[in-house]
């Protein structure tokens, strides 16, 4: 997962948490991960205060990274069935593209991102 805040990138820890120090102001925050729809939030930082965003789970299935889980993602998954590449199609990260990945994609079919990070 990568998190982009304004023009800077922050790498979350293994639990997905991140921190960032910046001057007061308005910022766009975008979380992205390969094979998933992104999530986006707008935050206002004020001097001397800490702002915390809620936890979010990214929606699996955007294999081609075009912002929508669609037939092209399903086709890529189908053409890669029982293999390990492309890595973006292994949505559950178990090393094999299979029905478990297809179930994740199907559950998010036609979702469009980035989704609101609320």
Buried (B, 14 or more C-beta within 10 A) or exposed (E): BBBBBEEEEBEBEEEBEBEBEEEEEEBEBBBBBBBBBBBBBEBEBEEEEEEEBEEBEBBBBBBBBEEBBBEEBBEBBEEBEEEEEBBBBBBBEEEBBBEEBBEBBBEBEEBBBBBEBE
